[in-house]
Amino acid sequence: MAEPFDDAEIDAIRSVTPGCRDELIHLNHAGSSLPPQAVLDAQIAHLHREATIGGYEAAMEAADRDEAVYDSIATMLGAGRRDIARFEHATAAWNAAFWSLPFRRGQRIITHDHDYGANAVAYLHAAALHDLTIERLPNDPSGAVDVEALAERLGEPDEVAVVSLAWIPTNGGLINPAAAVGAVTRAAGVPFLLDGCQAVGQLAIDVDEIACDFLSGTGRKYLRGPRGTGLLYVRPSILDRIVPAQPDHHGADWTTLDTYEFAPGATRFEHWEYSHANWLGLGAAVDEALRLGLDRIQATVTRRGDDLRARLVDLGMTVHDEGRATCGIVTASHPFVDATSLSEQLRARGINTSVTHIGSSRFDVERRGLPPMLRLSVHCTTTTDELDRTVATLADLTH
């Protein structure tokens, strides 16, 4: 494990992050993080060029920088340049992968109780359209996905359309064993779709080590990038088994009046139109994460998350997080004060948090009988002083 950032290093990171200021404690990084100045500069500079010379002209001027974003993302994921596709958000990226799969009547979609609401709705819709079965894997004793149970259910791989997993769920603090799942799915030859929405920017990632066929992610969360940005990794070996559901004349070449050919690599999933300013901002965010080191970001976030859990337990709150490995997302409830009231009162005092909602994780909420929970998500910019002040404020609000 890498060394967490020390206080001086955290101060330096905060000094180039405009939102990091004494009057605000931002503990909603799992919702949308605070971008560094470099991200704002990249976005604003390009928007200014669009306004002064024209959108098409600004895009041509920035073509090399635009292309470099793919290289940065590929470096971050341990992938190749052609394995990366850009999207306007993580759900669009995930859906592009999911709906490219060749579903056959009677097949199973294998997932886990921690999957995200948007993904679950897609499973239900696909099941209705293609007469599929949704199969939810059990948990191991820690609350993570049971990999041995998955291996048993892949005995007839042709019966399985996809194994789909949220690496880090929207609540519960869990880090699922993605690489162990990847080893099992690769051995069986079953497509593995990994939702990395909360993981990208928080964890050090190597897609070859994980052995996923797809990995979707967003810019606005732990990458500290712009809202309205997403990414998709596509393993080259899966390309001959899938068909993009909604190609355009960028993702495919219109070769004759009656024919077309898909673009090489993951580009076939992209559409021509997108926000160049946001894409450049995402590149700046990825470059900043690479400069800091994803392994050190992960170590710092893990330490802060564990620290916060212990403080909340000492305060008399119930922490609902699961897993042997936990992340920077901390979910808790109080026996007497509801989560919505706590979040609203914290926000009034300059402390940003969020509240979990059943529509985002109904599988998990109903299985565990969870109440609405206060979600506090830390980052490498979070200081111990901010945790002190947050817990002191919670103590004041709950006593």
Secondary structure, 3 states (H helix, E strand, C coil): CCCCCCHHHHHHHHHCCCCCECCEEECECCCCCCCCHHHHHHHHHHHHHHHHHCHHHHHHHCHHHHHHHHHHHHHHHCCCHHHEEEECCHHHHHHHHHCCCCCCCCCEEEEECCCCHHHHHHHHHHHHHHCCEEEEECECCCCCECHHHHHHCCCCHHHEEEEEEECCCCCCCECCCHHHHHHHHHHHCCCEEEECCCCECCECCCHHHHCCCEEEEECCCCCCCCCCCEEEEECHHHHHHCCCCCCCCCCEEEEECCEEEECCHHHHHCCCCCCHHHHHHHHHHHHHHHHHCHHHHHHHHHHHHHHHHHHHHHCCCEECCCCCCECCEEEEECCCCCHHHHHHHHHHCCEECEECCHHHCHHHHHHHCCCCCEEEECCCCCCHHHHHHHHHHHHHHHC
